[in-house]
Amino acid sequence: MNAAMIAENLALQHDNKQLNTLIKEYETTLETVMSLFRQRANDVQCQELTRIREYESRILERDTEAQAAQLAVQTAVTESLTRLSALLRSALREFNGEGDEGDPDAADWALERECELARLERENAVLRTLLGVPGGEEEVSLRLSSPPQDEGRRSVQSAVREGSGIKGGPKGTVGPFGTYKKLHFS
């Protein structure tokens, strides 16, 4: 029985050595496979990051181009509206019988000044009324109901005309832009 146990023990030891060798080979193979897997995963991740960066740069470039195109369109529309506004003002002046005499920019400035002065007068009247200062609503209603020539205020162009020796004409001959209207006699 001893000999059988020794033979069995030797066979088990031999099997054990073979299994240990086999496990070491498996471990080595597994380490090789895992290092290759890690390398491949790293390569794939780097490729994906490179593609993401490339696509993001393309998207940013297209967004920038789209914004530049939109800005160019908006600028063109604004310029067209400015030209259209100038043409409409010119047409209204012609329609009202005002000629192209004088500087259109000065006429525009005079109109803007007149509008601003009227707005400030209304604002002052409201403030006077709110503060209870005398001369609030009564003076404003008189000013607003009477034409501007009656209150003694002159436009800039009429002052320029007076300085150059040209006096204002009769009522109805001076247009809203401070230019003289063409009178049509029939």
HELIX and SHEET records of a PDB file:
HELIX    1   1 ASN A    2  PHE A   95  1                                  94    
HELIX    2   2 PRO A  104  LEU A  131  1                                  28    
HELIX    3   3 GLU A  137  SER A  145  1                                   9    
HELIX    4   4 PRO A  148  GLU A  151  5                                   4    
HELIX    5   5 VAL A  156  GLY A  163  1                                   8    
END                                                                             
